[in-house]
Amino acid sequence: MCPPAHFDVTYSINPWMDPAKPADASLALAQWEQLCGVYRSLGHTVEELAPEPGLPDMVFTANGATVVGGRVFGARFAHPEREPEAERHLEWFAAHGFTHLHVPVHINEGEGDFAVTASCLLAGRGFRTNPLAHGEAQEYFGRPVIGLELVDPRYYHLDLALAVLDDAADEIAYHPPAFSPGSREVLRRLFPDALIAGEEDTAAFGLNAVSDGLHVILPHTATGLHGPLRDRGFEPVPVDLSELHKGGGSAKCCSQELRA
Ligand code: ARG
């Protein structure tokens, strides 16, 4: 995670960002600290990446890499505004004992567009990640990559339209209208028992959730998901990240998972 010390909305690269509505960095920082506190209180370890002036989206660390089995698949950002972030992530990994580092050839925005399940990687395309990066990730991780076409600009990253709830049991939640008809059908075939999220909860960034297999940390306004999550044995943990929503991201976007 990276503290939003320099967070602001100074450019617009997704429909949620409006530079006319700048963000309050101190409120964003307080909300982010709460999210860190939630992870720590649940027994998780939080590692920190140093924030840098001029990189206001650096708080969205999910986009900086994809890590599975200790192997790091670096990111390559679609927009020049975020391009320098990729290197900061790789430097962090190199300095923290990660020896398998892949510098990507094709554009991919890390866990923004790669979701890890027990059997495969689900991979978004259509807005940010180049479909060629799907093959590149498959070769690097030796896991099947299932490409999914995103069609709604509000859900420009896979992690805004789909959440992995249990990566051991292949349990997911998703919002079908965010995907092309063919990709919807792929999801229906692979995950017939998935939790289907409605428009309101998805627009409240309810699928931008982080699950440890029991607790599901999600924005506090996505209340429609609480009941269905409890019915499946999960415990919803609501957090208020309203200030970060101005940048077009929530809990998951702020959290890159270091899978050992
Ligand atoms: N402003 C950032 C962007 O548009 C938000 C990134 C959100 N991150 C995510 N994992 N969906 O790139």
Boltz pocket constraint, residues with backbone or C-beta under 6 A from the ligand:
constraints:
  - pocket:
      binder: B
      contacts: [[A, 13], [A, 14], [A, 17], [A, 57], [A, 60], [A, 62], [A, 63], [A, 82], [A, 109], [A, 111], [A, 112], [A, 157], [A, 159], [A, 160], [A, 247], [A, 248], [A, 249], [A, 250], [A, 252], [A, 253], [A, 254]]
      max_distance: 6.0
